[in-house]
């Protein structure tokens, strides 16, 4: 769906193959039942709503998702149970409006 304010027109048609300003993807039921404000015209695509063909953007997004899933998780620090003699390092930080102050202050 896209709209043209200066012509008071909403256009409902197939999904765009690339992003455009003032264009929104709608599911088929919403595309078929869309209404416009009083005084506006609605121009509807007659026919089936078919998904757009895949683009290189789709392939790049898929490749990035696979790379992200394959990245090893960062190592986590050992817990006190794993090293019972280790003293926890003092922590100081900020979280929202609260501060963590080390115990020796």
C-alpha positions as CSV (number, residue, x, y, z in Angstrom):
1,X,0.0,0.0,0.0
2,X,1.2,3.5,-0.8
3,X,-0.5,6.8,-0.6
4,X,-0.4,10.2,-2.2
5,X,-1.4,13.0,0.1
6,X,-1.8,15.8,-2.5
7,X,-4.2,13.6,-4.5
8,X,-6.0,12.0,-1.5
9,X,-5.4,8.6,-3.0
10,X,-4.3,5.2,-1.5
11,X,-3.0,2.6,-3.8
12,X,-3.2,-1.1,-2.9
13,X,-1.2,-3.5,-5.1
14,X,1.4,-6.2,-5.1
15,X,4.4,-6.2,-2.8
16,X,7.2,-3.9,-4.0
17,X,10.5,-5.5,-5.0
18,X,12.4,-2.7,-3.2
19,X,11.8,-0.3,-0.4
20,X,10.1,3.1,-1.2
21,X,9.2,5.9,1.2
22,X,5.5,6.0,2.2
23,X,5.0,2.3,1.1
24,X,3.8,-0.4,3.5
25,X,3.5,-4.1,3.1
26,X,0.1,-5.5,4.0
27,X,-1.0,-9.1,4.4
28,X,-3.6,-10.1,1.8
29,X,-6.7,-9.9,4.1
30,X,-5.7,-6.4,5.2
31,X,-4.9,-5.4,1.6
32,X,-8.4,-6.6,0.4
33,X,-10.2,-4.9,3.3
34,X,-8.4,-1.6,3.5
35,X,-10.5,1.5,3.7
36,X,-9.4,5.1,3.3
37,X,-10.5,8.3,5.1
38,X,-13.6,10.1,3.9
39,X,-12.9,12.0,0.7
40,X,-10.0,9.8,-0.3
41,X,-9.9,7.4,-3.3
42,X,-8.7,3.8,-3.1
43,X,-7.1,2.3,-6.2
44,X,-6.9,-1.5,-6.0
45,X,-4.8,-3.9,-8.0
46,X,-7.2,-6.4,-9.6
47,X,-5.8,-9.9,-9.6
48,X,-3.7,-12.1,-7.3
49,X,-1.2,-10.8,-4.8
50,X,2.0,-12.7,-5.6
51,X,5.1,-12.4,-3.5
52,X,7.9,-10.4,-5.2
53,X,10.8,-12.4,-6.7
54,X,13.8,-12.8,-4.4
55,X,16.4,-10.0,-4.5
56,X,20.1,-9.9,-3.7
57,X,19.0,-8.1,-0.5
58,X,17.2,-11.3,0.6
59,X,20.2,-13.4,-0.1
60,X,22.5,-11.0,1.8
61,X,20.2,-11.0,4.8
62,X,20.1,-14.8,4.8
63,X,23.9,-15.0,4.6
64,X,24.2,-12.6,7.5
65,X,21.8,-14.6,9.6
66,X,23.7,-17.8,8.9
67,X,27.0,-16.1,9.8
68,X,25.6,-14.7,13.0
69,X,24.2,-18.1,14.1
70,X,27.6,-19.8,13.3
71,X,29.7,-17.3,15.4
72,X,31.0,-18.9,18.6
73,X,29.6,-17.5,21.8
74,X,32.0,-15.2,23.8
75,X,33.8,-17.0,26.7
76,X,32.0,-16.5,30.0
77,X,34.0,-15.7,33.1
78,X,34.3,-18.6,35.6
79,X,31.8,-18.8,38.4
80,X,32.7,-18.9,42.2
81,X,31.6,-22.6,42.2
82,X,34.3,-23.3,39.5
83,X,37.0,-21.4,41.5
84,X,36.0,-21.3,45.1
85,X,39.2,-19.5,46.3
86,X,38.9,-16.7,43.8
87,X,37.8,-13.3,45.2
88,X,35.3,-11.5,43.0
89,X,36.6,-8.4,41.5
90,X,35.0,-5.2,42.8
91,X,32.4,-3.9,40.3
92,X,31.4,-0.4,39.8
93,X,28.9,0.5,37.1
94,X,25.7,2.3,36.4
95,X,22.3,0.8,35.6
96,X,19.6,3.3,34.9
97,X,19.5,5.6,37.9
98,X,21.2,3.2,40.3
99,X,25.0,2.8,40.8
100,X,27.0,-0.2,42.0
101,X,29.6,0.9,44.5
102,X,32.4,-1.5,45.6
103,X,32.1,-2.8,49.2
104,X,35.4,-1.1,50.4
105,X,33.9,2.4,49.8
